[in-house]
Every structure is written in C-alpha cells, then in structure tokens.
Amino acid sequence: MNLISKTLIAITVLLSFNLCKAQIKNATTEKVKIYGNCGMCETAIEKVGSINKIAKVDWDKDTSMATLTYDEKQTSQEAILKRIALAGYDSEKFLAPNEAYSKLPGCCQYERQAKIPVKTEENKMVMENTPSMPVQQDSNQLQSIFDNYFAIKDALVKTDGSTASEKAKEMLSAINNVKMEKLEMDVHMVWMKVVANLKEDAEHISDTKDAGHQRDHFMTLSKSIYDLIKVAKQETPTFYQFCPMANDGKGANWLSKENSIKNPYYGSQMLTCGKTVETIK
C-alpha cells in the first residue's frame, strides 16, 4: 500500500510539472538551493517567486532545493532569486537583506551562510556569493516606451488613428527589447506585473486605426504606464490627468508631459475637459 501511495504521488508531481511547463512559453527549468525551514517558508518562497504564466517555483523543504520553471524571454533565474531574497530568503546566489530576514517568523529563520555583500545602485543590500560582477542596472531602457506612450496620447488628442497605430507598433518593439534583468529591483517588480497588459493594449492600438477602439485601450494602457513611471526615474515632471466624462461618465486618466489639459479621449470635441490630479517627479 505504501508503494502504491508513493507511486501515485510521484505521478501527480510529474503531471503537475508537465502541466506547468505547458502553461509557460519558452520554458527553462533549473534547480537551485534556497534556504528555509518549514511549510510557511515553502508557501512564501513559492508565492513571491512565481508569476502567472511566466515563472513557477516549487520548493522542497526537506532538501531546500527549488525547481524554477520560467519563460526565458520574459524573466531570468537572477530576477526570480532577487524577488525571493527581498522576501527574506537566501539562495546560492543572493543573501536577503538583514531587515527582510529579521522580519521572518521565528520558525522560518534558518541558519545563514556567509557570503559576499554586493551593493546595487540603489544602495540596497543584495548579497551574492559568486565572484562575478553584479549586473549593471538600467531603467532608462523604458524611456522609449514612455516616449511612444506620449506620442500615442498626442495622436489621440488629434483623433489621428494612423499615427496612434504606428506609435503603438514602436512601443511594442520597445517592450520586447526590454532586458528585465537590468531593471532596478523596484522597477522590475512593477514591470512583471504590467508587461502582459502593456503588450495587450499596445497590440490592440496598433492593430486598428479606429480612434474609438484605440481610446478604449488607451485607458488601461495609461494605468500600466502610471504604475511604471511612478517607480522609474524621470528628469522632468509627468502630469497625471483625469477626465470625468470619459469611459461613459465613469472617468478615465492619462499622463502628459504638460500641465495644460489636452484631452486624448475627446480631442477637439472637449479638448480642455479634465484636470491634473497628480504631479509625478
């Protein structure tokens, strides 16, 4: 009976693993040691490391070995381990910041291994036990995405669906060229949450010249850009603006380089309808 149970468990695990790989495109699977003690650690490590349809972490508390399955075109082992380190868990490559480790419940505070500290450009303590140089972080690569967003906004102010479509295609190219492992950690975390929606909205805007349909997706595109621009470093202020009439009277936001109102949802019909609700510096 014991043998049968173990066989069934093994089959279940194998089927789950294969299903996970099927759901994640361009799947790469690797094993890495992540330190922890208990079931609470397992839940925390798997939750913070996993991202729907992009990355899956399966951690074994008995061996402290984790199986990482991820889309190699959208993330990396380093990015997954950084997220886990910031949650308080050391791995073979990164030590968690002391503050994050100290916040773990007592049962989760595993015995730590000595490793070499590395400072990121943000002066956050992300520890690495390899002699290789840390990856240079660069959030400026998002600038092309922001520039194309503002170009789409300007085109919609003029109800110019052709230009909006062209700029959305350029935005898609810029999105696909982002090297996530080079993003600063706080930017990286937001990027992983919004990238799927960014692509979807940019694709819809690029696939049509109908300004009405483009404006529908510009609403949700604006939300994703807002989340990104809040954490990315900008040399000049960005103005977050709101029109109460858009979206069938529910209201909708957009971002602008100018404080003056030029409404992308109505164009010349109600060009100055709206107000600035936040200045992002």
Secondary structure, DSSP 8 states (H G I E B T S, - for coil): -HHHHHHHHHHHHHHHHHHHHHHSTTEEEEEEEB---SHHHHHHHHHHH-BTTTEEEEEETTTTEEEEEEETTT--HHHHHHHHHHTT--BSSEE--HHHHHTS-GGG-------EEEE-TT--EEEE-SSS-------GGGHHHHHHHHHHHHHHHTT-HHHHHHHHHHHHHHHHT--GGGS-HHHHHHHHHHHHHHHHHHHHHHT---HHHHHHHHHHHHHHHHHHHHHS--SS-EEEEEESSTTTTT-EEEEESSSS---TTTGGGGTT--EEEEEE-
